[in-house]
């Protein structure tokens, strides 16, 4: 089961261990999914905040439609 992350700081810490990030945009929200070797983490936020976070990501980003 994926774990849900509730704040940006935790999400940014997990970015260091993540293999890839998947982005699912739904209406006015965006779901960011971080895949690590052992776990899947989910962070739900606004589209604007997701765009700000994605600018700083250095790992592979996949858009899901």
Backbone bond lengths (Angstrom), bond angles and torsions (degrees), N, CA, C in turn:
res aa  C-N    CA-C-N  psi(-1)  N-CA   C-N-CA  omega(-1)  CA-C   N-CA-C  phi
1 X - - - 1.449 - - 1.529 109.25 -
2 X 1.322 116.90 138.09 1.469 119.44 177.26 1.530 111.03 -72.91
3 X 1.320 114.90 151.71 1.461 120.57 176.05 1.521 108.52 -101.19
4 X 1.325 116.27 139.27 1.454 120.12 179.19 1.525 109.57 -93.71
5 X 1.318 115.42 134.77 1.456 122.94 177.76 1.522 107.03 -101.31
6 X 1.337 117.16 139.05 1.460 119.53 -174.93 1.527 113.96 -109.47
7 X 1.345 119.37 -13.03 1.463 118.38 177.46 1.523 111.95 -134.22
8 X 1.318 114.99 159.20 1.463 122.26 -173.50 1.526 111.38 -67.53
9 X 1.320 117.86 -36.22 1.463 120.87 -177.46 1.530 111.20 -61.07
10 X 1.322 116.83 -44.11 1.466 120.35 177.72 1.525 111.10 -63.86
11 X 1.328 116.52 -38.95 1.460 120.89 178.95 1.526 110.28 -61.99
12 X 1.320 117.09 -44.65 1.468 120.70 -178.78 1.525 111.75 -67.01
13 X 1.328 117.82 -32.94 1.465 120.63 176.25 1.529 110.63 -66.07
14 X 1.328 116.40 -39.49 1.467 120.48 -179.27 1.525 112.48 -71.96
15 X 1.321 117.36 -20.11 1.462 120.45 178.59 1.523 111.88 -59.36
16 X 1.329 116.87 -30.84 1.463 120.52 -178.97 1.527 111.73 -65.01
17 X 1.338 117.06 -31.70 1.469 121.34 -178.32 1.526 113.02 -95.72
18 X 1.320 117.62 -10.39 1.463 121.11 -171.89 1.524 112.14 -75.23
19 X 1.326 114.33 148.21 1.462 122.35 176.77 1.524 110.07 -92.26
20 X 1.333 117.05 -40.91 1.458 121.46 178.31 1.522 110.25 -151.48
21 X 1.331 114.81 162.57 1.459 122.06 177.77 1.521 107.66 -127.04
22 X 1.319 116.63 128.46 1.461 121.56 177.08 1.517 108.45 -110.93
23 X 1.335 116.10 139.67 1.458 121.65 -176.31 1.519 109.02 -119.87
24 X 1.321 115.92 126.54 1.458 122.77 176.62 1.519 107.45 -121.41
25 X 1.329 116.94 116.69 1.465 121.71 -179.05 1.523 108.74 -99.53
26 X 1.357 115.37 126.31 1.463 121.51 -177.18 1.525 108.12 -133.19
27 X 1.313 117.37 108.76 1.460 120.27 178.76 1.513 111.48 59.36
28 X 1.336 117.44 -119.95 1.464 121.05 -179.97 1.525 112.39 -98.86
29 X 1.331 118.00 7.92 1.464 122.01 179.94 1.522 110.45 -119.05
30 X 1.330 114.60 163.56 1.459 121.18 176.31 1.523 108.24 -135.15
31 X 1.323 115.56 140.75 1.465 121.47 177.73 1.523 107.11 -111.12
32 X 1.327 116.23 120.78 1.456 122.22 178.35 1.520 107.85 -104.78
33 X 1.319 116.01 124.85 1.463 121.15 -178.03 1.522 108.40 -114.21
34 X 1.319 116.20 121.50 1.461 121.99 177.85 1.515 109.38 -103.48
35 X 1.311 116.54 126.81 1.461 122.01 178.31 1.528 107.96 -104.82
36 X 1.330 116.60 121.30 1.456 122.08 170.41 1.529 107.14 -108.04
37 X 1.313 116.49 -178.96 1.461 119.13 -179.11 1.522 112.15 -61.92
38 X 1.331 116.70 -36.18 1.462 119.99 -173.67 1.518 114.63 -108.24
39 X 1.326 119.09 -19.47 1.457 120.22 -167.43 1.527 111.66 -145.26
40 X 1.325 114.65 156.59 1.457 122.38 172.59 1.522 107.21 -112.63
41 X 1.335 116.31 128.83 1.460 122.06 179.60 1.519 108.87 -115.81
42 X 1.336 116.86 142.19 1.462 122.54 -177.20 1.523 108.84 -123.26
43 X 1.338 115.54 133.62 1.466 121.89 177.49 1.520 107.58 -129.86
44 X 1.338 117.61 120.65 1.461 122.45 -179.60 1.519 108.25 -105.65
45 X 1.341 116.38 129.14 1.457 121.66 -176.17 1.525 109.83 -151.08
46 X 1.324 116.60 -178.69 1.465 120.70 176.80 1.528 109.38 -76.46
47 X 1.321 116.62 159.99 1.465 120.38 -179.74 1.522 111.46 -63.18
48 X 1.338 117.20 -38.13 1.458 120.80 -178.45 1.530 111.21 -65.09
49 X 1.325 116.64 -44.46 1.461 120.32 179.14 1.527 110.74 -67.48
50 X 1.312 117.14 -36.19 1.466 120.82 178.00 1.524 110.64 -63.29
51 X 1.332 117.29 -40.96 1.463 120.27 178.50 1.523 111.24 -63.01
52 X 1.334 117.43 -38.97 1.469 121.18 178.02 1.525 110.48 -64.22
53 X 1.321 116.62 -42.12 1.466 120.90 -179.39 1.525 110.51 -67.21
54 X 1.326 117.08 -41.15 1.467 121.22 -176.12 1.523 112.73 -67.55
55 X 1.318 118.42 -23.46 1.469 120.87 177.91 1.525 111.38 -64.80
56 X 1.328 117.26 -30.99 1.462 121.77 -175.79 1.524 113.86 -93.18
57 X 1.324 117.91 -5.84 1.465 121.24 -176.27 1.524 110.39 -76.84
58 X 1.337 115.46 131.13 1.459 120.77 -179.26 1.529 112.69 -104.85
59 X 1.332 117.09 -0.36 1.462 120.36 178.77 1.530 109.38 -96.58
60 X 1.318 116.07 175.33 1.460 121.79 -179.24 1.528 110.69 -65.80
61 X 1.337 115.83 131.56 1.463 121.87 179.09 1.522 108.11 -116.91
62 X 1.345 116.46 127.03 1.463 121.65 177.99 1.516 108.81 -116.39
63 X 1.323 116.47 130.54 1.463 121.95 175.97 1.524 108.45 -89.27
64 X 1.326 117.09 128.27 1.458 122.95 177.69 1.516 107.71 -105.49
65 X 1.333 116.34 134.09 1.467 119.15 -178.73 1.485 111.74 -108.03
